[in-house]
């Protein structure tokens, strides 16, 4: 194989890696993530980038909470969901990069 052919194959390999990583990033961005709020208070949903989509509260569970404790539980759940979405995206991209080697 001459050097032009080696360069061509290397370029094709790089293109495949970039495409795999880009696809993994798109997948990570498009998948919503739902996490439970502590104390059975409901769920929070974030998009794949960690942006808040919804907070769904369980009416019966919320009745026993003070405003401060409810706010604390919901805020922690949102923060955890944002972090989990970022970690999932990072993991998908890293796995795609490893698989194309």
C-alpha positions in Angstrom: 0.0 0.0 0.0 1.5 3.3 -1.0 1.4 6.4 1.2 -1.6 8.0 -0.7 -3.7 4.9 0.0 -2.6 4.9 3.6 -3.6 8.5 4.0 -7.0 7.8 2.2 -7.7 4.9 4.6 -6.7 7.0 7.6 -9.0 9.8 6.5 -11.9 7.3 6.1 -11.2 6.0 9.6 -11.1 9.5 11.1 -14.4 10.3 9.3 -16.0 7.2 10.7 -14.9 8.1 14.2 -16.2 11.6 14.0 -19.5 10.4 12.6 -19.9 7.9 15.4 -19.1 10.5 18.1 -21.5 13.1 16.5 -24.2 10.5 16.4 -23.7 9.5 20.1 -23.8 13.2 21.0 -27.1 13.7 19.1 -28.5 10.6 20.7 -27.5 11.8 24.2 -29.1 15.2 23.5 -32.4 13.8 22.2 -33.1 11.3 25.0 -35.2 12.7 27.9 -34.2 11.6 31.4 -36.8 11.0 34.2 -35.7 10.8 37.9 -37.7 10.3 41.0 -38.0 13.0 43.6 -37.0 11.8 47.1 -39.7 10.8 49.6 -41.9 9.6 46.7 -42.9 13.1 45.8 -43.0 12.5 42.1 -40.6 12.8 39.2 -38.6 15.4 37.3 -37.9 15.2 33.5 -35.0 16.8 31.8 -34.1 16.8 28.1 -30.8 15.2 26.9 -29.0 18.5 27.5 -30.2 18.7 31.1 -32.9 21.4 30.5 -36.0 21.0 32.7 -39.0 19.6 30.8 -41.4 18.9 33.7 -41.9 18.4 37.4 -44.7 15.9 38.2 -45.7 15.9 41.8 -47.7 13.1 43.6 -50.6 15.0 45.2 -50.9 12.7 48.2 -47.2 12.8 49.0 -46.9 16.6 48.6 -49.6 17.2 51.2 -47.3 16.1 54.0 -44.5 18.5 53.0 -43.7 22.1 54.0 -43.0 24.5 51.2 -39.4 24.6 52.2 -38.9 20.8 52.3 -40.8 20.3 49.0 -38.7 23.0 47.3 -35.5 21.4 48.6 -36.5 17.9 47.4 -37.5 19.2 43.9 -34.4 21.4 43.5 -32.1 18.4 44.5 -33.9 16.2 42.0 -33.6 18.7 39.2 -29.9 19.2 40.0 -29.4 15.4 40.0 -31.2 15.0 36.7 -29.2 17.7 35.1 -26.0 16.0 36.2 -27.2 12.6 35.2 -28.0 13.9 31.7 -24.6 15.4 31.3 -22.9 12.2 32.5 -25.0 10.0 30.2 -24.1 12.3 27.2 -20.4 12.1 28.1 -20.6 8.3 28.5 -22.3 7.9 25.1 -19.6 10.0 23.4 -16.7 8.3 25.2 -18.1 4.8 24.3 -18.6 5.8 20.7 -15.0 7.1 20.6 -13.7 3.8 22.1 -15.7 1.6 19.8 -14.4 3.2 16.6 -10.7 2.5 17.5 
